[in-house]
Amino acid sequence: MRSATITLTAIEVLAEVGIEPKELVGPQSLLLDVTIQLSPSSVLAAAKHDELPMTVDYVTVAKIVRDEVKRKRRNLIETLGNDIGQALLQLPLVSALTVTIHKTQAIPHSHDTSVTLVWER
């Protein structure tokens, strides 16, 4: 095995984020994608022993994302993405991480506006 990833796609959250007047009246719906790269050796060990504590639990990942979104209001989705990434990097087996935040109603006549942030250890 050369690499292993855990991917959560389209995590739906309500976030207080934005600077436009319409964004200041309350939370808005965002979709978040998170891809976590794990070391192949940790995945092989988890597979061999069939034990969840030996890998990254995607339920925990989703909880961290939701908790970080709720923690405070931000002006920029870049700030939110960075805060989420920093929280997820606290998980011990993460070797690389990508967080994409989709702001689907940011621009009229556009289906999606997104920001993608990438970290490597």
C-alpha positions in Angstrom: 0.0 0.0 0.0 1.4 3.4 -1.0 -1.1 5.7 0.7 -4.4 5.7 2.6 -7.0 8.4 3.0 -10.2 8.9 4.9 -12.6 11.3 3.1 -15.7 12.9 4.4 -17.7 14.6 1.7 -20.4 17.3 2.0 -20.6 17.6 5.8 -23.5 20.0 6.2 -23.1 22.7 8.8 -24.7 26.0 9.7 -22.0 28.6 10.2 -21.8 32.2 11.2 -19.4 33.4 8.6 -19.3 36.2 6.0 -19.0 40.0 5.7 -21.9 40.7 3.3 -25.1 42.3 4.9 -27.2 39.2 4.1 -24.5 37.0 5.8 -24.7 39.0 9.1 -28.3 38.2 9.9 -27.7 34.6 10.9 -26.0 31.3 10.1 -25.7 30.1 6.6 -25.4 26.6 5.2 -22.0 25.4 4.1 -20.7 22.1 2.9 -17.3 20.8 4.0 -15.1 18.1 2.5 -12.2 16.7 4.6 -9.6 14.3 3.4 -7.1 12.9 5.9 -4.0 11.1 4.7 -2.7 8.4 7.0 0.6 6.6 7.0 0.2 3.3 5.3 1.8 1.5 8.3 -1.0 2.8 10.6 -3.7 1.7 8.2 -2.1 -1.8 7.8 -1.9 -2.1 11.6 -5.5 -1.1 12.0 -6.6 -3.5 9.3 -4.5 -6.4 10.8 -6.0 -5.9 14.3 -9.4 -4.7 13.1 -9.4 -2.1 15.9 -10.9 1.4 15.5 -8.4 3.1 18.0 -5.6 2.2 15.6 -6.9 4.6 12.9 -8.8 7.9 12.6 -12.5 7.6 13.5 -14.5 9.6 10.9 -17.3 10.1 13.5 -14.7 12.0 15.6 -13.6 14.0 12.5 -17.1 15.1 11.8 -17.6 16.1 15.5 -14.4 18.1 15.5 -15.6 19.9 12.3 -19.0 20.7 13.8 -17.6 21.8 17.1 -15.1 24.1 15.4 -17.8 25.7 13.2 -19.9 26.4 16.3 -17.0 27.8 18.4 -17.2 31.4 17.0 -18.2 33.7 14.2 -15.7 34.3 11.4 -15.6 36.9 8.6 -13.9 34.5 6.1 -14.3 30.9 5.1 -10.5 30.8 4.9 -10.3 31.5 8.6 -12.9 28.8 9.3 -11.0 26.3 7.2 -7.7 27.1 8.9 -9.3 26.7 12.4 -10.8 23.4 11.4 -7.5 22.2 9.9 -5.6 23.2 13.1 -8.1 21.2 15.2 -7.9 18.1 13.0 -4.1 18.2 13.0 -4.3 17.4 16.7 -5.3 13.9 15.8 -2.2 11.7 16.2 -2.3 9.7 13.0 -2.9 12.5 10.5 0.1 12.9 8.1 -1.6 15.3 5.6 -5.0 17.0 5.5 -7.2 18.8 3.0 -10.2 20.9 4.0 -12.6 22.4 1.4 -15.4 24.7 2.4 -18.2 25.2 -0.2 -20.2 28.4 0.2 -23.0 27.5 -2.3 -24.9 30.7 -2.1 -22.1 33.2 -2.1 -22.4 34.5 -5.7 -25.6 34.8 -7.7 -25.8 32.5 -10.7 -23.0 30.3 -9.4 -23.5 26.8 -8.0 -20.5 26.9 -5.7 -17.7 29.0 -4.4 -15.1 27.2 -2.4 -11.8 27.5 -0.6 -9.4 24.5 -0.2 -6.6 24.4 2.4 -3.9 21.8 2.5 -1.5 20.8 5.3 1.4 18.3 5.5 3.4 17.2 8.5 
